[in-house]
Amino acid sequence: MASRFLLLVVVIFTLLCRTAVGQSDSLLRPLLSNCSTTGNYTDGSLYQRNLADLLARMPAAAGDNGWFYTGVAGKGRHKVFGLIMCYADSNAMQCAYCLASAPAGITKICPGNRDVSASYNACLLRYSDKPFFSMADTSEPFTTHSLAIDRTDESAALDDGRWGLMNQLAKTAADSPLLLANGSAPYGGGTAPAGGMMHGQVQCTRDLTAAQCTSCLTRYIDSDRLWDWGQYRNNAVGLTIKGYSCFLRFNIGESGAFELTLPPLPPRVAAVPPPPPPPSPSVSTGLKIGLSAAGSATLFIVLGLAVGLLLRRRRRRSVRLQTTAAAAERKLEEGSDFFNGEPEMEDEFEKSMGPKRFSYGELAIATDNFSDEHKLGEGGFGSVYRGFLKEMNNLAVAIKRVSKGSKQGRKEYAAEVRIISRLRHRNLVQLIGWCHGGGELLLIYELMPNGSLDAHLHHSSHNDGAPPLLPWPVRHEIVLGAASAILYLHQEWEQCVVHRDIKPSNVMLDASFNAKLGDFGLARLVDHGRGSHTTDLAGTTGYMDPECTSTGSFSTTSDVYSFGVLLLEVATGRRPVVVLQDGTAVHLAQRVWELYERGMVLHAADPRLNGAFDAREMECMLVVGLWCAHHDRGLRPSIRQAVSVLRFEASLPSLPERTPSVSLLSSVPSFIGSELKFIKFDFDQTHNAQ
């Protein structure tokens, strides 16, 4: 890591020196670029500042991460997503030069553009105001052919051999942590010149899944137009395809097998060739060179002092953090045990599989001693911090710190570790680790860059820092993801898990806006087939099954009710309980029922979408929401039935033609008042009341 950093320093210093002596290279231009033409940013805007911040940290961040980096800067509609990676056919010096030069010059290539993709000879660079991580871009790539001798007689064998080799490499790369592979294979029975060998190399950006990598590569491998054998079939010996999400190259015989150069070995300083000697100088040339050398030496001294001071400051800060962490660790060891009086719970934690037990010191260092700059938010039982785990390759995580002395927080902490540590599903937030002792309770999760669904539904606006409004296709996919998670909890795991607190603020969104259900502090494990269970009242007003509030019993149908309210909330963009200007409280389900019985259910759609939604999907989500949120448990569907209808694998249910006679008053907060009633209201009025 240090060697790569020094290599970047050498490259940047070389560029500075060239500028100082008047030998500035021309702007590094991409082989292929795609600059957006709409929605440009303006000079001095917040988006431009965020973009400049992201581009400035890309070279060093990629150098510390195997020549690959994805990052985000800013918030809301000014957020910038960026990716940079070196192609596998470049050496360390070429890679470092491209990492330093591409971000520095891209805004001159694409001035004012919010969405940019650029493919250079040694690296690729992308940034956008929309999330694109984990999404393969298979748009038109840059291609080059290598030409040589006439191979007319070998064209059929080349086609068969090339297709077989490249597809095998695509599968191998998908199974590789670096999404990278190379290899060789014979063709034509091995009777062709140079031993009849062909060589290939493939690579994908590391934000892709294995399936996405395979899809990107095979898209290019199967494209006869890209390979263009009609034009080059008789004398082509090689091809390179450089796309924005994957890269491949192919060669025949003469040049031998390709080598994997990334991540590269640390370069030796001696390998850097010295600059060529200048021509015989005149008096004026000698003076220029003397001044340039003096300027370069001064620049080198200043740069060296700056690097030295930076390293010294980092060392002092690291020592201070380690000292603080060690003191805290001793305090934890000396303090009373978190599970004092409950040794069986301690044993269960220690035997749990999957999540790791972290020391307090590790987490203090990861969060800069839980500084306010790292705080993401605050909840009912504690605060959440952003952290970076060095021992896990600087993995970005969210660390939940439960408030000291909170008995309810302690119970939720224990339930969360016991339950979620055993669950594995793509739509559940992953618990990475935990820490407890001496009153400190901490849970470590994978970081969700796009926050919660609640923030996007109810805090979206044109104000700085607010998240963008979710378009309908994204909402629909989020709902299907949340439904898949609940189906897993209720029916597909070894025990049935009743979540008991399903709501938008507990549906988290990853970088690609995939739904991840989290917060299992109120969850309970029950046996499959068991009926209702009685326990303490738990949940959130507006999402709680009315029967739970009156009897204290819960079951999977309680989760189904909460999911129904969530469906209505996503479709309408309104909270479940709304207080009007006259103080009257209404429940969302009641109003949607009234519109449904009048044949006007689509009038409940979120007006902020301006009609930009699939009417069939919208109607389906609203009707299934009413079905799930029915006051009578016996008339609600199972989560599997609800999922089948949402996926259009089953027809819409037949609901009562009239609004259910039993009110949902038990879902309304008690503090609103005693004169509560449900009335008909215009959705515009409720939006204004919010």
Secondary structure by P-SEA (a helix, b strand, c coil): caaaaaaaaaaaaaaaaaaaaccccccccccccccccccccccccaaaaaaaaaaaaaaaaaaacccccccccccccccccbbbbbcccccaaaaaaaaaccccccccccccccbbbbbcccbbbbbccccccccccccbbbbbbbbbccccccaaaaaaaaaaaaaaaaaaaaaccccccccccccccccccccccccccccccccccaaaaaaaaaaaaacccccccccccccccbbbbbccccccccccccccccccccccccccccccccccccccccaaaaaaaaaaaaaaaaaaaaaaaaaaaaaaaaaaaaaaaaaaaaaaaaaaaaccccccccaaaaaaaaacccbbbbcaaaaaaaaccccccccccccccbbbbbbbbccccbbbbbbbbcccccaaaaaaaaaaaacccccccccccccccccccccbbbbbcccccccccccccccccccccccccccaaaaaaaaaaaaaaaaaacccccccccccccccccccccccbbbbbcccccbbbbcccccccccccccccccccccccccccccaaaaaaaaaaaaaaaaccccccccccccbbbbaaaaaaaaaaaccccccccccccccccaaaaaaaaaaaaaaacccccccccaaaaaaaaacccccccccccccccccccccccccccbbbbbbbbaaaaaaac
